[in-house]
Amino acid sequence: MCGIVGYIGKRNATPIIIEGLKRLEYRGYDSAGIALLTEEHLKVFKESGRITELERSLPTPKETFANIGIAHTRWATHGEPNKINAHPHVSDNGGIAVVHNGIVENYLNLRKELEKKGFQFVSDTDSEILAHLFEHFSKDEDDFTIAVQKALKLVEGTFGVAIINKNNPGKIVAARKGSPLILGIGENEFFVTSDVGATIIHTKQVIYLEDNEVVTLSEEGYDITTLNNESVEGIISEVDWDVSSVDKGEFDSFMLKEIFEQPISIENAFRGRLSEKLSTARLGGLNIRGDQLRKIKKIQIIACGTSWHAGLIGKHLIEKLARIPVEVEYASEYRYRNPIILEDTLVFVISQSGETADTLAALREAQAKGAMVLGITNTVGSTISRESDGGSYIHCGAEIGVASTKAFTSQVTVLTLLAVLLGRMHHMSPTKGLRFINELYKIPAKVQQILDQNDKIAKLPLPLKIPQMHSTLGVE
Ligand code: GLU
């Protein structure tokens, strides 16, 4: 799943979109492309390789001037990474362009049916069927948004899509199911993106679309509906990240910058959440009463990747301080193995982005079984934060580096607060609680002390023999 950026407004879409794509580069991708809509033309440019290649391949600014555009960075799932398979994909009549994140599971069946109707396919992707499907449904439907709704109802799998259509001038239509899609609201201009980081320099006012929602954007405004064409209001949230968090500043990489931000990010994770008077932690957003929390006999922590590792530390702390058994589960397996949730089981899901698809599916499975599910995420307004019954934000700001650093330490900090809170409800004395809190306060300074020795550490000789690692990170 990779990146989408779209723009509609009075400014030239091309530089805004290219800049937005560059902010998504950190996610990794194999090709990139852009489609522009002017009054007369739909223009599509794509390249395999880096965004700079795409930028270089663009003709003159005059030829790429448009007030409406959509763009994509692709991480191939179906069809090799090359220029033909890169998005946007264009419909047979050349009028509709589509960018898609996700996977169309039933694309082979849909492709066969469309081929029978005479549609010609040029790529090996699952995504191309969407362009033809939209064209097919728009033949008998004047309202293009309704044609999109009808087409998407046939799609099994996941999608974040943005679509422009020469016969639907002045509009972008976008929709989501299982892939994040965010509407950015500026002044007489709108953005559609898969990641707030792409447009945060333009606006902090966003609407996180829900699954099965479709938005139609024009320069004047936006209209959100469900796939069944029911009207949806859309809740506007304010992104609380600092604009500087999406800039590398003086550092060579985002990862290094984020490592150095840890004294502040750790402090932000516990700021205002510790009570010396009561020798405990306060996590207001949990939405669970003290007496309910006391009755919990088992905890499940569900997560993927780095968040899962934070969960392992959480297990250690909670079991040690509160003597409550904790299971740490892989989100990717949770819903497939019919997990046991008893009446007094409390479930936590952890995800930095709040959009991790497997973690979200696990959250829904646990809720379907009647469990109370609390989320630990970094992203205010994200799907997990909205769908969980309560939870706690880690407040570490945007994490761009793909190997998680500051989000991990902030997750561990929040889990530590949770362990103190539960511990104090059970066996932990006020004296021990206070000692713990006082030690927590010292951690940012201790991290700083280590970071201050960066130059010295960099000069240390590496061990002669680096142990062989076989990890999913691909580090060999
Ligand atoms: N499944 C699509 C493809 O392979 C989209 C992949 C993506 O999300 O980038 O083209």
Residues whose N, C-alpha, C, O or C-beta is under 5 A from the ligand:
A	BS01	LIG	M1 C2 T73 R74 W75 A76 T77 H78 N85 H100 N101 G102 I103 T125 D126 S127
